[in-house]
Structure formats: C-alpha cells, structure tokens
Amino acid sequence: MSEQIDDATLVERFPWVQITHDSKHLYAGWLDKKLLIDRCDDCSAYHHPPKPICPDCWSTNLTPTEVSGSGVVHLAMHLYQGAPAPDVDYSEGPHPVVAVDLEGVPGVRFSSTVIDCPVEEVEIGLPVELTWIERYGAPFPVFRPRTASRGGEGS
C-alpha cells in the first residue's frame, strides 16, 4: 500500500481514531506496517506524538521517519478494565499496556500492548520488538518479547 493514501481511506480504515493533518502520516504508515516517527530536518530530534513543529527548535521542517520499533519497556501497567477491543477480554485477567523507549530514537516512548508473553512477565526492562496485529480490520502496532532467535527484528 505504499502509494499515497488519501484522507478518506484513513478515516475509513481507522474510524476509532481522531486523525489530524499532523498525525495522518502515522496511520498511513500503519497501513504499510511501518512505524513512522517525526524527525526534525533542522536539529535531528525525534518526537512523538506527531506535532506541527519540532518541540526542540520550533522548526516546521519535519520528516516522518521509519523506525524499527525495538526497545525496552519503560513503564508497564496491567489494566483490569478499559475500552472494548476485539482481542481483549478483561474477564480473563489483566491486559498489559507498556510505554517503550525506542532504540535509536532518543527521547521517544511509544505505547501499546505486549503479546506472546504471560502478563506476569511484562515488566520494566523487558526487551521488546515491534510486530503487528489486525484490530478492527486494520494493522495495529504491538510489541512482543525479543528473543535471540528472532535477532530483534519485528515482522
């Protein structure tokens, strides 16, 4: 789906998200299973969530930049209730949500859930990698524990 994606397609594919001019490239990247983080062309700072200007130097010269999504869990929470999602059943126990310090992207934390890991093993310091699930018929970024056999590469 690497062709230019129009606004109507983004709204159709992500009806639960408030898409703005500043965030539409993030969700267009998701359709290609790419995590795009804004990087300032003037001072090289990364920032997330998307903003119209660089919070470091106030430049408007920003480029959505693909990042690997590998990182380390900085914050871990176990939710016992929350918004409905097709792959979450709170009656089966807590649902893990994490904020991950992304490697090679200084100062940026990305939040999502962790899959392929018992909830009691989701903890601060856990090395993770980006992977994708389908949620409401669209790609959705999540994390899974990194293993030596996968070499730290997401799918």
Secondary structure, 3 states (H helix, E strand, C coil): CCCCCCHHHHHHHCCCCCCCCCCHHHHHHHHCCCEEEEEECCCCCEECCCCCCCCCCCCCCEEEEEECCCEEEEEEEEECCCCCCCCCCHHHCCEEEEEEEECCCCCCEEEEEECCCCHHHCCCCCEEEEEEEEECCEEEEEEEECCHHHCCCCC
